[in-house]
Amino acid sequence: MGTRLDFYIPGLDGPGGGPIIFSKRLKSELKKQGLSFSKDGHNIINIITGQYEEGKNNILRLDGLYLDSNDTIGDSNEMNKLIFKSYDQADHIIFQSVFSKLSYESFTGKIKPNSIIANGVPEIFFEDKAVSKPRGFDKVVIASAQWRRHKRLEEIIQAFNDEKLKNVALVILGLNEDGYGIRESENIFRIPTVEPDDLPQFYQMADAMIHIPWIDWCPNTVVEGLASRLPVLCSHNGGTKELVGKDGIILEIEEDYEIGSRINLYNPPDINIETVVQGVLDILDIPKIDTREDLKISNVANSYKRLFK
């Protein structure tokens, strides 16, 4: 195969969401670094799975798998079929975490040539431009996601209803219906819709981030929070802890997930809310973290370029 540094990412006109947002950021940065973007590109980066072209470098960047044993949003086996087909066809796999890599190898029984490259974000996430904190609160914790039950928004709200956190504001970003059935104290603020370019000023207003799903692979929101120098409070299952590393606190709030197993994803295990409350108090004792150069989209794009070569 040739090594021309041109590329194409199919599926950019698909529905929005984390993969599409990252795809557009990557495309923009690679073009800025002088690569040509064309349907004839020799390097095909599949981020939305399903396209394969003979005679080209087919690079598949993978999110997670469908693990739900209850098939709540559809038949998990059927939804995984296209992903596994793309996995089989690809010349090289880009995983976002070791957890993701081990999961695919466990489910497929196959080891493919691969790299581990986390997502990155534009320079605006590293700038110091913050909106004002909610009036009356010196400390702010941010929670951001495309909220579904396994993300545990209800449990986060329960924690911030605790008297120990009454002087800490929780700012919730993202559309959701989760958690509306429980009481919300006056320190909880919801901002359902934020344009991607406006996100940095909300992250930079906060002092810490909380992200405690049952399972997550390599969440964009945590990348954005870390890029904004926020220490992150996260759960120990999944790939999030690999992103966070020393830049936060990793809570063991449930049993260990067995890699390669199906789980009742949308009915996550009960957790001790007091443990979460103490975790929030502890994370607020950590100052803003050092700049995460590895999460700059320019450095992530360089990793993709090295792979092309």
PEGI-V732141 format. One record per residue. N is the residue number from 1. PSI is psi in whole degrees, -180 to 180 (none if undefined). BURIAL is + if it has 24 or more other C-alpha atoms within 12 Angstrom, else -. Layout:
n = (N | N)
psi = (PSI | PSI)
burial = (BURIAL | BURIAL)
This chain:
n = (1 | 2 | 3 | 4 | 5 | 6 | 7 | 8 | 9 | 10 | 11 | 12 | 13 | 14 | 15 | 16 | 17 | 18 | 19 | 20 | 21 | 22 | 23 | 24 | 25 | 26 | 27 | 28 | 29 | 30 | 31 | 32 | 33 | 34 | 35 | 36 | 37 | 38 | 39 | 40 | 41 | 42 | 43 | 44 | 45 | 46 | 47 | 48 | 49 | 50 | 51 | 52 | 53 | 54 | 55 | 56 | 57 | 58 | 59 | 60 | 61 | 62 | 63 | 64 | 65 | 66 | 67 | 68 | 69 | 70 | 71 | 72 | 73 | 74 | 75 | 76 | 77 | 78 | 79 | 80 | 81 | 82 | 83 | 84 | 85 | 86 | 87 | 88 | 89 | 90 | 91 | 92 | 93 | 94 | 95 | 96 | 97 | 98 | 99 | 100 | 101 | 102 | 103 | 104 | 105 | 106 | 107 | 108 | 109 | 110 | 111 | 112 | 113 | 114 | 115 | 116 | 117 | 118 | 119 | 120 | 121 | 122 | 123 | 124 | 125 | 126 | 127 | 128 | 129 | 130 | 131 | 132 | 133 | 134 | 135 | 136 | 137 | 138 | 139 | 140 | 141 | 142 | 143 | 144 | 145 | 146 | 147 | 148 | 149 | 150 | 151 | 152 | 153 | 154 | 155 | 156 | 157 | 158 | 159 | 160 | 161 | 162 | 163 | 164 | 165 | 166 | 167 | 168 | 169 | 170 | 171 | 172 | 173 | 174 | 175 | 176 | 177 | 178 | 179 | 180 | 181 | 182 | 183 | 184 | 185 | 186 | 187 | 188 | 189 | 190 | 191 | 192 | 193 | 194 | 195 | 196 | 197 | 198 | 199 | 200 | 201 | 202 | 203 | 204 | 205 | 206 | 207 | 208 | 209 | 210 | 211 | 212 | 213 | 214 | 215 | 216 | 217 | 218 | 219 | 220 | 221 | 222 | 223 | 224 | 225 | 226 | 227 | 228 | 229 | 230 | 231 | 232 | 233 | 234 | 235 | 236 | 237 | 238 | 239 | 240 | 241 | 242 | 243 | 244 | 245 | 246 | 247 | 248 | 249 | 250 | 251 | 252 | 253 | 254 | 255 | 256 | 257 | 258 | 259 | 260 | 261 | 262 | 263 | 264 | 265 | 266 | 267 | 268 | 269 | 270 | 271 | 272 | 273 | 274 | 275 | 276 | 277 | 278 | 279 | 280 | 281 | 282 | 283 | 284 | 285 | 286 | 287 | 288 | 289 | 290 | 291 | 292 | 293 | 294 | 295 | 296 | 297 | 298 | 299 | 300 | 301 | 302 | 303 | 304 | 305 | 306 | 307 | 308 | 309)
psi = (151 | 175 | 33 | 138 | 62 | 166 | 164 | 138 | 105 | 157 | 10 | -15 | 11 | -177 | 153 | 176 | 176 | -49 | -40 | -43 | -47 | -42 | -45 | -37 | -41 | -45 | -48 | -43 | -41 | -39 | -40 | -32 | 8 | 5 | 149 | 139 | 118 | 149 | -19 | 5 | 142 | -25 | 112 | 113 | 105 | 113 | -38 | 116 | 161 | -10 | 135 | 137 | 125 | 145 | 8 | 164 | 104 | 107 | 121 | 117 | 119 | 139 | -141 | -170 | 167 | 113 | -7 | 116 | -19 | -3 | 45 | -42 | 9 | 170 | 111 | -40 | -43 | -42 | -27 | -19 | -47 | -39 | -46 | -36 | -44 | -39 | -44 | -39 | -32 | 148 | -30 | 140 | 134 | 112 | 155 | -12 | 159 | -38 | -44 | -46 | -50 | -34 | -47 | -42 | -35 | -45 | -36 | -24 | 16 | 141 | 121 | 156 | 132 | 162 | 159 | 113 | 114 | 164 | 165 | 169 | 158 | 170 | -26 | -23 | -14 | -2 | 158 | 80 | 99 | 146 | 167 | 147 | 154 | 136 | 132 | 1 | 127 | -28 | 136 | 133 | 136 | 142 | 126 | 133 | 168 | 99 | 124 | 168 | -37 | -10 | -13 | 42 | -38 | -44 | -35 | -45 | -42 | -41 | -42 | -6 | -13 | 142 | -31 | -21 | 17 | -23 | 9 | 128 | 138 | 121 | 120 | 117 | 139 | 144 | 139 | 158 | -1 | 138 | -3 | -14 | -1 | 160 | 142 | 125 | 174 | -4 | 11 | 128 | 129 | 133 | 91 | -36 | 122 | 129 | 144 | -40 | -16 | -9 | -43 | -38 | -24 | -42 | -43 | -17 | -26 | 168 | -22 | 170 | 147 | 132 | 101 | 49 | 164 | -52 | 133 | 153 | -55 | 74 | 132 | -38 | -36 | -38 | -45 | -42 | -45 | -40 | -30 | 13 | 27 | 129 | 144 | 132 | 117 | 167 | 161 | -14 | 153 | -165 | -7 | -40 | -26 | -37 | -45 | -49 | -127 | -4 | 41 | -160 | 131 | 117 | 132 | 92 | 4 | 177 | 158 | 137 | 134 | 113 | 133 | 3 | 153 | 147 | 161 | 79 | -43 | 14 | 69 | 156 | 147 | 145 | 162 | 110 | -33 | -36 | -39 | -44 | -47 | -37 | -40 | -46 | -40 | -41 | -29 | -12 | -9 | 128 | 171 | 141 | 168 | 157 | 130 | 87 | -31 | -18 | 2 | 135 | -28 | -41 | -36 | -44 | -37 | -36 | -39 | -41 | -42 | -36 | -40 | -41 | none)
burial = (- | - | - | - | + | + | + | + | + | + | - | + | - | - | - | - | + | + | + | + | + | + | + | + | + | + | + | + | + | + | - | - | - | - | + | - | + | - | - | - | + | + | + | + | + | + | + | + | + | + | + | + | + | - | - | + | + | + | + | + | + | + | + | + | + | + | + | + | - | - | - | - | - | - | - | + | - | - | - | + | - | - | + | + | - | + | + | + | + | + | + | + | + | + | + | + | + | + | + | + | + | + | + | + | + | - | + | - | - | - | - | + | - | + | + | + | + | + | + | + | + | + | + | + | + | + | - | - | - | - | - | - | + | + | - | - | - | - | + | + | + | + | + | + | + | + | + | + | + | + | + | + | + | + | + | + | + | + | + | + | + | + | - | - | + | + | + | + | + | + | + | + | + | + | - | - | - | + | + | - | - | - | - | + | - | - | + | + | + | + | - | - | - | - | - | + | - | - | + | + | + | + | + | + | + | + | + | + | + | + | + | + | + | + | + | + | + | + | + | + | + | + | + | + | + | + | + | + | + | + | + | + | + | + | + | + | + | + | + | + | + | + | + | + | - | - | + | + | + | + | + | - | + | + | - | - | + | - | - | - | - | - | + | - | + | + | - | + | + | - | + | - | + | - | + | + | + | - | + | + | + | + | + | + | - | + | - | + | + | - | - | + | - | + | + | + | + | + | + | + | + | + | + | + | + | - | + | + | -)
